[in-house]
Amino acid sequence: VSSVTMYSTSGNSYRHNVYTGWKNDNTCRQGDYGYGDCDGIWLFGSQFASKLKGKNVTKIALTVTRQQGGIYGNVTSTLKMHNHTSLPSTAPSYVSGWSKTFAIPINTTTTITITDSAVLTAIKNGTCQGFGLQGAYDSSHYAVFSGNCTLTATIQ
């Protein structure tokens, strides 16, 4: 058993319907606080392909930090997989078939443990290149995360 630790190269948030486009401030956001529906992604470049593709990954630990923005208390965020190695020109697309919710307040760091076979298989076969956030587009689901996150994969 070994482990591989990777760091996101950046985070970004795509806003729909108000100020449409990428925010480009190294944050990963979800929800809508009145300035557009946000979809967020953490980018890892080709790290998934070079370090994890074809490997028997048994666990992913993703450490993320929620920053200032939105309500102070717990906000439920919805984690999804994506297949982007670089920033797409339009809104990000997420890999369907899996999501995981977690809730934390402002100025908190948490580690999300993922052992779902859907994710581990997608990483092994190269269809998952990173993670992002897409929740309900309202203020109670609005959350801002640092674009810097850490991912540790356990390999069998």
C-alpha positions as CSV (number, residue, x, y, z in Angstrom):
1,V,0.0,0.0,0.0
2,S,1.3,3.4,-1.0
3,S,-0.1,6.9,-1.1
4,V,0.2,9.8,-3.6
5,T,-0.4,13.4,-2.6
6,M,-1.3,16.0,-5.1
7,Y,-2.1,19.7,-4.9
8,S,-4.6,21.5,-7.1
9,T,-3.0,23.8,-9.6
10,S,-5.9,26.2,-9.3
11,G,-9.6,26.6,-8.5
12,N,-12.2,28.5,-10.5
13,S,-15.8,29.3,-10.5
14,Y,-18.1,29.7,-13.6
15,R,-21.0,32.0,-13.2
16,H,-24.1,31.7,-15.3
17,N,-26.7,34.4,-16.0
18,V,-25.0,37.3,-14.2
19,Y,-21.4,38.3,-15.1
20,T,-21.4,35.1,-17.2
21,G,-17.9,33.5,-17.3
22,W,-15.0,32.4,-15.2
23,K,-14.4,34.4,-12.0
24,N,-10.6,33.8,-12.1
25,D,-9.9,34.5,-8.5
26,N,-8.6,31.0,-7.4
27,T,-11.9,30.1,-5.6
28,C,-14.2,27.1,-6.1
29,R,-17.8,28.3,-5.5
30,Q,-21.3,26.8,-5.6
31,G,-24.7,28.3,-5.2
32,D,-25.9,31.8,-6.0
33,Y,-25.6,34.9,-3.7
34,G,-27.2,37.2,-6.2
35,Y,-24.3,37.4,-8.6
36,G,-24.9,34.4,-10.8
37,D,-25.3,30.7,-10.5
38,C,-21.8,29.3,-9.6
39,D,-20.3,26.0,-10.6
40,G,-16.8,25.4,-9.2
41,I,-13.9,23.2,-10.0
42,W,-10.4,22.4,-8.7
43,L,-7.9,21.7,-11.4
44,F,-5.1,19.2,-11.1
45,G,-3.6,19.5,-14.6
46,S,-2.4,16.0,-15.8
47,Q,-1.6,14.8,-12.3
48,F,-4.5,12.3,-12.2
49,A,-3.5,10.9,-15.6
50,S,0.2,10.6,-14.7
51,K,0.0,9.5,-11.1
52,L,-3.3,7.6,-10.7
53,K,-4.6,6.3,-14.1
54,G,-4.4,2.5,-14.2
55,K,-3.7,2.2,-10.5
56,N,-5.8,0.4,-8.0
57,V,-6.9,3.4,-5.8
58,T,-8.7,2.3,-2.7
59,K,-9.4,5.7,-1.0
60,I,-9.3,9.4,-1.8
61,A,-8.9,12.0,0.9
62,L,-9.7,15.5,-0.3
63,T,-8.9,18.4,2.0
64,V,-10.7,21.7,1.3
65,T,-11.0,25.1,3.0
66,R,-14.2,27.2,3.1
67,Q,-13.5,30.9,3.0
68,Q,-15.5,34.1,3.8
69,G,-18.6,34.4,1.7
70,G,-22.3,33.6,2.2
71,I,-23.8,32.6,5.5
72,Y,-21.4,31.9,8.5
73,G,-22.9,28.6,9.6
74,N,-22.9,25.2,7.9
75,V,-23.5,25.2,4.2
76,T,-24.1,21.9,2.5
77,S,-21.9,21.6,-0.5
78,T,-22.1,18.9,-3.3
79,L,-18.9,17.4,-4.5
80,K,-18.8,16.0,-8.1
81,M,-16.1,14.6,-10.4
82,H,-14.9,16.4,-13.6
83,N,-12.8,15.4,-16.5
84,H,-11.0,18.8,-17.2
85,T,-7.2,19.0,-17.1
86,S,-7.3,22.7,-17.9
87,L,-9.9,25.4,-17.8
88,P,-12.7,24.9,-20.3
89,S,-13.8,27.9,-22.3
90,T,-17.4,27.5,-21.1
91,A,-19.1,26.1,-18.0
92,P,-17.5,23.0,-16.6
93,S,-19.2,19.6,-17.1
94,Y,-19.3,17.1,-14.4
95,V,-19.0,13.3,-14.6
96,S,-22.5,11.9,-13.9
97,G,-23.4,9.1,-11.6
98,W,-21.8,10.3,-8.4
99,S,-22.0,13.1,-5.9
100,K,-21.3,13.5,-2.2
101,T,-22.5,16.2,0.2
102,F,-20.6,17.7,3.1
103,A,-21.4,20.6,5.4
104,I,-19.0,23.0,7.1
105,P,-19.0,26.7,8.4
106,I,-16.9,29.6,7.2
107,N,-13.1,29.6,7.9
108,T,-13.0,25.8,8.3
109,T,-10.9,23.1,6.7
110,T,-12.2,19.6,6.3
111,T,-11.1,16.3,4.7
112,I,-13.7,14.4,2.7
113,T,-13.0,10.7,2.4
114,I,-14.1,9.0,-0.8
115,T,-14.2,5.2,-1.1
116,D,-17.1,4.9,-3.6
117,S,-16.3,2.5,-6.4
118,A,-17.8,4.9,-9.0
119,V,-15.1,7.4,-8.2
120,L,-12.2,4.9,-7.8
121,T,-13.1,3.3,-11.1
122,A,-13.4,6.6,-12.9
123,I,-9.9,7.6,-11.6
124,K,-8.4,4.3,-12.6
125,N,-9.8,4.5,-16.2
126,G,-9.0,8.2,-16.6
127,T,-12.5,9.7,-16.8
128,C,-12.0,11.6,-13.5
129,Q,-9.4,14.3,-13.6
130,G,-10.5,16.3,-10.6
131,F,-13.3,17.4,-8.4
132,G,-15.7,20.3,-8.3
133,L,-18.8,21.7,-6.5
134,Q,-22.3,22.1,-7.9
135,G,-25.2,22.6,-5.5
136,A,-28.6,24.3,-5.6
137,Y,-28.4,27.8,-7.1
138,D,-29.5,29.7,-4.0
139,S,-28.0,31.7,-1.2
140,S,-28.4,28.9,1.4
141,H,-26.2,26.7,-0.7
142,Y,-23.7,29.5,-1.5
143,A,-20.1,28.6,-0.4
144,V,-16.7,29.9,-1.3
145,F,-13.7,27.5,-1.1
146,S,-10.0,28.2,-1.6
147,G,-8.7,27.2,-5.0
148,N,-5.9,25.4,-3.1
149,C,-6.8,21.9,-2.0
150,T,-4.9,18.7,-1.3
151,L,-5.8,15.2,-2.5
152,T,-4.2,12.1,-1.1
153,A,-4.8,8.8,-2.9
154,T,-4.2,5.4,-1.3
155,I,-3.0,2.9,-3.8
156,Q,-3.2,-0.9,-3.2
